[in-house]
Amino acid sequence: MSREVVAVRRAAAAGVVLLAAATACTAGTANDPKIPDQGTLTRQADQALSLLARSPHPGYADQPTASGQDRADDKGREVSEAVTGRALFQIACSGHGQVTVTMPQEQRSTLVDCGKAATSVPFRGALTALVVGQRDSAGAYAWRILPRRQQ
C-alpha cells in the first residue's frame, strides 16, 4: 500500500471519530435520519478514499496539501485552501445520492454522484468550495487538494 493511501486512511480514521462524535450530539431527534454507527462510517469513508486513490491525476503530486471527509448528508462544509501555482481539487462520494460542490468565485456548481469516479477541478492560487450533502444521500465523501508537479 502506498504511503499516500496509508496517510489518507489515517487522516480518515481520525475524521471518522470526529464525525461520529459530532453526529452523536444530534442523534435521536424526530427530524434526523438514522445516524450510521462507527463501523459503517469508517467503511463509507474508506470507500470514498478508495475512489479518490483510483482517480488518475497525471501532472499532480501524489501527496495532498489538504484533505478531509464528511457524511454525504452533511448540511455544508467549506473547503478553503491557498496554494502556490496550479492545483487540483478532487472529491469522491461513496454510498448513494449526491453532494453539491459550489465554487462561488467561479460562479459554478457541480453535482458529484456517490459511487462514481472522483470529480476533479483544476484551480490556481486559492480555492473556496462549499460541499453540501443532499438530504436523501447516504454515505461519505472525501476530498483532497493536489499541487501541480514542478516541471
Residue pairs with C-beta under 8 A, 6 or more apart in sequence:
2 53
2 62
3 63
4 53
4 62
4 63
4 64
5 49
5 53
7 63
8 49
8 52
8 53
8 64
8 67
8 142
8 144
9 46
9 49
11 67
11 68
12 42
12 45
12 46
12 49
12 69
12 142
13 42
13 45
15 45
15 68
15 69
15 70
16 38
16 41
16 42
16 45
16 69
17 38
19 41
19 45
19 69
19 70
19 71
19 140
20 38
20 41
23 35
23 71
24 35
26 32
26 35
27 35
33 73
33 135
33 138
36 44
36 71
36 138
41 71
41 140
44 71
44 72
44 94
44 95
44 139
44 140
45 69
45 94
45 140
45 142
47 94
47 95
47 139
47 140
48 69
48 92
48 93
48 94
48 139
48 140
48 141
48 142
49 69
49 92
49 142
50 94
51 92
51 93
51 94
51 116
51 117
51 118
51 142
52 90
52 91
52 92
52 118
52 142
52 143
52 144
54 117
54 118
55 90
55 92
55 117
55 118
55 120
57 88
57 90
57 120
57 146
59 148
59 149
60 87
60 88
60 146
60 147
60 148
60 149
61 146
61 147
61 148
61 149
62 146
63 146
64 144
64 145
64 146
65 81
65 83
65 87
65 145
65 146
65 147
66 79
66 81
66 144
66 145
67 142
67 143
67 144
67 145
68 77
68 79
68 142
68 143
69 140
69 141
69 142
69 143
70 77
70 131
70 133
70 140
70 141
71 133
71 139
71 140
71 141
72 93
72 94
72 95
72 97
72 98
72 99
72 114
72 133
72 134
72 137
72 138
72 139
72 140
72 141
73 97
73 133
73 134
73 135
73 136
73 137
73 138
74 131
74 132
74 133
75 132
75 133
76 130
76 131
76 132
76 133
77 130
77 131
77 132
78 128
78 129
78 130
78 131
79 89
79 127
79 128
79 129
79 130
79 131
79 143
79 145
80 126
80 127
80 128
80 129
81 87
81 126
81 127
81 145
82 125
82 126
82 127
83 125
83 126
83 127
83 145
83 147
84 147
85 124
85 125
85 147
85 148
86 122
86 123
86 124
86 147
86 148
87 122
87 123
87 124
87 127
87 145
87 146
87 147
87 148
88 120
88 121
88 122
88 123
88 145
88 146
88 148
89 120
89 121
89 122
89 123
89 127
89 129
89 143
89 144
89 145
90 118
90 119
90 120
90 121
90 143
90 144
90 145
90 146
91 99
91 101
91 112
91 118
91 119
91 131
91 141
91 142
91 143
92 112
92 116
92 117
92 118
92 119
92 141
92 142
92 143
93 99
93 112
93 113
93 114
93 115
93 116
93 137
93 139
93 140
93 141
93 142
94 114
94 115
94 139
94 140
94 141
95 114
95 115
95 137
95 138
95 139
95 140
96 114
96 115
96 137
96 138
96 139
97 114
97 133
97 134
97 136
97 137
97 138
97 139
98 111
98 112
98 113
98 114
98 134
98 137
99 111
99 112
99 114
99 131
99 132
99 133
99 134
99 137
99 141
100 109
100 110
100 111
100 112
100 131
100 132
100 134
101 109
101 110
101 111
101 112
101 119
101 121
101 129
101 130
101 131
102 108
102 109
102 110
102 129
102 130
102 132
103 109
103 121
103 127
103 128
103 129
103 130
104 128
104 130
105 126
105 128
110 119
110 121
112 119
112 141
114 137
114 138
114 139
114 141
115 139
121 129
127 145
131 141
131 143
133 141
